[in-house]
Amino acid sequence: MPIVVVTLIIQACFIFHVFRTGRPYWWAFIIFSFPVAGCLIYYFVEVFPNSREHRSARKAVQGIARALEPDAELKRRMEEVEVCGSVDNKSRLAEECIRAGMFDDAVRLYSSCITGVHANEPDLLFGMAGACLYDGQLDRAQDIVDRLQRDHASFKPAQVQLLQARILEARGATDAALEAYEKTLPAFVGLEARCRYGLLLQQLGHVTQANFVFREIVTYAKRTRISHDSEQEWADLARRSMDRNA
């Protein structure tokens, strides 16, 4: 096939992609006016950053960075607190401590933040509840969730409800946890709640129901072409779980 024909087909595909995905119409002009350069620029500016290959490359780079210096981000956050012990810096360090598995340190940091004018700050209370859950302080986590639902009912209600479901699951109250997950699903934005629900069903031996939930997640991820790393991780976990049940 002549190179000119191949180039025209490639141009047509990219121009179709421009209009199908709602990109600015001037991309079509660039692609049409500069057959090779226009297609390459469009691909690397608009297509590649949202592709699975780009996500894989970014994850690989991040993985190498963590392998070379796994606590670099933690050190940076600690240095920020040393320079300025503000509530913002402490809460960011607490988040990094949770990622590093330093749950008791995260609890202490959040405790130092929830004082004075920040004593009733819902973002800090929410972070504290999560840290307590990870640290196994379930009663304390439950008290904070109750406080959030009572005093800050409009603050991230679906995420607070998910936290409630996780506390119930950690306590071994599986029936109540399933009910709490089911209550969370309609309003929760993202895949975490649905994936955790499927994992609990799987743990309880409800494999058929679990696979149905996992299949929904995988189908949704393919259909919407999710690009956020954390969402992709839940989709990958659902896929792996479904494969294990096959």
C-alpha positions as CSV (number, residue, x, y, z in Angstrom):
1,M,0.0,0.0,0.0
2,P,1.5,3.4,-1.0
3,I,2.8,5.4,1.9
4,V,0.5,8.3,1.0
5,V,-2.6,6.1,1.5
6,V,-1.2,4.8,4.8
7,T,-0.6,8.4,6.0
8,L,-4.1,9.4,5.0
9,I,-5.6,6.5,6.9
10,I,-3.6,7.3,10.0
11,Q,-4.7,11.0,9.7
12,A,-8.3,10.0,9.4
13,C,-8.1,7.8,12.5
14,F,-6.6,10.6,14.6
15,I,-9.1,13.1,13.3
16,F,-11.9,10.7,14.1
17,H,-10.4,10.4,17.6
18,V,-10.4,14.2,18.0
19,F,-14.1,14.5,17.4
20,R,-15.1,11.3,19.2
21,T,-13.4,12.2,22.4
22,G,-14.3,15.9,22.3
23,R,-10.8,17.3,21.9
24,P,-10.5,20.9,20.6
25,Y,-11.3,21.0,16.9
26,W,-8.1,22.8,16.0
27,W,-6.3,19.4,16.5
28,A,-7.9,18.2,13.3
29,F,-6.5,21.2,11.5
30,I,-3.0,20.5,12.8
31,I,-3.2,16.8,11.9
32,F,-4.5,17.6,8.4
33,S,-2.0,20.3,7.8
34,F,1.1,18.4,9.1
35,P,0.4,14.7,8.3
36,V,3.4,13.1,10.2
37,A,4.4,15.8,12.7
38,G,0.7,16.6,13.5
39,C,-0.1,13.0,14.2
40,L,3.0,12.5,16.4
41,I,2.3,15.7,18.4
42,Y,-1.3,14.8,18.9
43,Y,-0.4,11.3,20.1
44,F,2.2,12.4,22.7
45,V,0.2,15.3,23.9
46,E,-3.4,13.9,24.0
47,V,-3.3,10.1,23.7
48,F,-0.2,8.8,25.3
49,P,-0.6,10.6,28.7
50,N,-4.0,8.8,29.2
51,S,-2.9,5.4,27.9
52,R,-2.2,2.2,29.8
53,E,1.4,2.4,28.5
54,H,1.9,5.8,30.1
55,R,0.5,4.6,33.4
56,S,2.8,1.6,33.3
57,A,5.8,3.7,32.5
58,R,5.0,6.1,35.3
59,K,4.5,3.3,37.8
60,A,7.8,1.8,36.7
61,V,9.6,5.0,37.3
62,Q,7.9,5.5,40.6
63,G,8.8,2.0,41.6
64,I,12.4,2.5,40.8
65,A,12.5,5.7,42.8
66,R,11.0,4.0,45.8
67,A,13.4,1.1,45.5
68,L,16.4,3.4,45.4
69,E,15.2,5.6,48.2
70,P,11.9,4.2,49.7
71,D,11.6,6.7,52.5
72,A,12.5,9.8,50.4
73,E,9.0,11.3,50.6
74,L,8.7,10.5,54.3
75,K,12.0,12.3,55.0
76,R,10.9,15.3,53.0
77,R,7.7,15.6,55.0
78,M,9.6,15.2,58.2
79,E,11.9,18.0,57.2
80,E,9.0,20.3,56.4
81,V,7.6,19.7,59.9
82,E,11.0,20.4,61.4
83,V,11.1,23.7,59.6
84,C,7.4,24.6,60.2
85,G,5.3,22.5,62.5
86,S,2.0,23.7,61.0
87,V,-1.1,21.7,61.1
88,D,-0.9,21.3,57.3
89,N,2.6,20.0,57.4
90,K,1.9,17.6,60.3
91,S,-1.2,16.2,58.6
92,R,0.7,15.6,55.3
93,L,3.4,13.8,57.3
94,A,0.7,11.7,59.0
95,E,-0.6,10.7,55.6
96,E,2.9,9.7,54.6
97,C,3.3,7.7,57.8
98,I,0.2,5.7,57.0
99,R,1.6,4.9,53.6
100,A,4.8,3.8,55.3
101,G,2.9,1.6,57.8
102,M,3.8,3.8,60.7
103,F,0.3,3.9,62.0
104,D,1.0,4.8,65.7
105,D,3.1,7.8,64.5
106,A,0.2,8.9,62.3
107,V,-2.2,8.7,65.2
108,R,0.2,10.8,67.3
109,L,0.6,13.4,64.6
110,Y,-3.2,13.8,64.0
111,S,-3.7,14.0,67.8
112,S,-1.3,16.9,67.9
113,C,-3.2,18.6,65.1
114,I,-6.7,18.2,66.6
115,T,-6.4,20.9,69.2
116,G,-7.5,24.5,69.7
117,V,-9.2,26.0,66.7
118,H,-8.6,22.8,64.8
119,A,-10.2,20.6,67.4
120,N,-13.4,20.1,65.3
121,E,-11.8,20.2,61.8
122,P,-13.6,17.4,59.9
123,D,-10.6,16.7,57.5
124,L,-8.3,16.1,60.5
125,L,-10.9,14.0,62.3
126,F,-11.4,11.9,59.2
127,G,-7.7,11.4,58.8
128,M,-7.4,10.5,62.5
129,A,-10.2,7.9,62.2
130,G,-8.4,6.2,59.3
131,A,-5.1,6.2,61.2
132,C,-6.8,4.7,64.3
133,L,-8.4,2.0,62.1
134,Y,-5.0,1.0,60.6
135,D,-3.5,1.1,64.1
136,G,-6.2,-1.3,65.4
137,Q,-7.7,1.4,67.7
138,L,-11.2,0.4,66.6
139,D,-13.1,2.0,69.5
140,R,-11.4,5.3,69.0
141,A,-12.0,5.1,65.3
142,Q,-15.7,4.4,65.9
143,D,-16.0,7.3,68.3
144,I,-14.6,9.7,65.7
145,V,-16.9,8.3,62.9
146,D,-19.9,8.8,65.2
147,R,-18.7,12.4,65.8
148,L,-18.3,13.1,62.1
149,Q,-21.8,11.7,61.4
150,R,-23.3,13.7,64.2
151,D,-21.5,17.0,63.9
152,H,-20.4,17.1,60.2
153,A,-23.2,15.1,58.5
154,S,-22.4,16.8,55.1
155,F,-18.7,16.1,55.2
156,K,-17.8,13.3,52.7
157,P,-20.8,11.2,53.8
158,A,-20.0,8.3,51.5
159,Q,-16.4,8.1,52.5
160,V,-17.3,8.3,56.2
161,Q,-19.8,5.5,55.6
162,L,-17.1,3.4,53.9
163,L,-14.9,4.0,57.0
164,Q,-17.8,2.8,59.1
165,A,-18.1,-0.4,57.0
166,R,-14.3,-1.0,57.3
167,I,-14.5,-0.7,61.1
168,L,-17.3,-3.2,61.3
169,E,-15.4,-5.6,59.1
170,A,-12.3,-5.2,61.3
171,R,-14.4,-6.0,64.4
172,G,-15.6,-9.2,62.7
173,A,-19.2,-7.9,62.4
174,T,-19.4,-9.2,58.9
175,D,-23.2,-9.0,58.4
176,A,-23.3,-5.4,59.6
177,A,-20.2,-4.7,57.4
178,L,-21.9,-6.1,54.3
179,E,-25.0,-4.0,55.0
180,A,-22.8,-0.9,55.5
181,Y,-21.0,-1.5,52.3
182,E,-24.3,-2.0,50.4
183,K,-25.5,1.3,51.8
184,T,-22.3,3.0,50.7
185,L,-22.2,1.8,47.1
186,P,-24.9,4.0,45.5
187,A,-23.3,7.3,46.6
188,F,-19.6,6.4,46.6
189,V,-17.5,7.8,43.7
190,G,-14.8,5.4,42.8
191,L,-14.0,1.7,42.9
192,E,-12.7,1.3,46.4
193,A,-16.1,0.7,48.2
194,R,-17.3,-1.8,45.5
195,C,-13.9,-3.7,45.5
196,R,-13.8,-3.9,49.3
197,Y,-17.4,-5.2,49.3
198,G,-16.5,-7.9,46.7
199,L,-13.4,-8.9,48.8
200,L,-15.6,-9.3,51.9
201,L,-18.1,-11.4,49.9
202,Q,-15.2,-13.5,48.7
203,Q,-13.8,-13.9,52.2
204,L,-17.1,-15.1,53.4
205,G,-17.3,-17.7,50.7
206,H,-19.9,-16.0,48.5
207,V,-17.8,-16.5,45.4
208,T,-20.5,-16.1,42.8
209,Q,-21.6,-12.8,44.3
210,A,-18.0,-11.6,44.6
211,N,-17.2,-12.5,41.0
212,F,-20.3,-10.5,39.9
213,V,-19.0,-7.5,41.8
214,F,-15.5,-7.9,40.4
215,R,-16.8,-8.3,36.9
216,E,-18.7,-5.0,37.2
217,I,-15.6,-3.2,38.3
218,V,-13.4,-4.6,35.5
219,T,-16.1,-3.8,32.9
220,Y,-16.5,-0.3,34.2
221,A,-12.7,0.2,34.2
222,K,-12.5,-0.9,30.6
223,R,-15.5,1.1,29.4
224,T,-14.4,4.4,31.1
225,R,-10.7,3.9,30.5
226,I,-9.8,5.1,34.0
227,S,-6.5,6.9,34.3
228,H,-6.1,7.6,38.0
229,D,-3.5,5.3,39.5
230,S,-5.4,4.6,42.7
231,E,-8.5,3.7,40.8
232,Q,-6.5,1.5,38.4
233,E,-5.1,-0.4,41.4
234,W,-8.6,-1.3,42.6
235,A,-9.5,-2.4,39.1
236,D,-6.4,-4.6,39.0
237,L,-7.2,-6.1,42.4
238,A,-10.7,-6.9,41.2
239,R,-9.3,-8.6,38.1
240,R,-6.8,-10.6,40.1
241,S,-9.4,-11.7,42.6
242,M,-11.8,-12.8,39.8
243,D,-9.0,-14.8,38.2
244,R,-8.3,-16.6,41.4
245,N,-11.9,-17.6,41.7
246,A,-12.0,-19.0,38.2
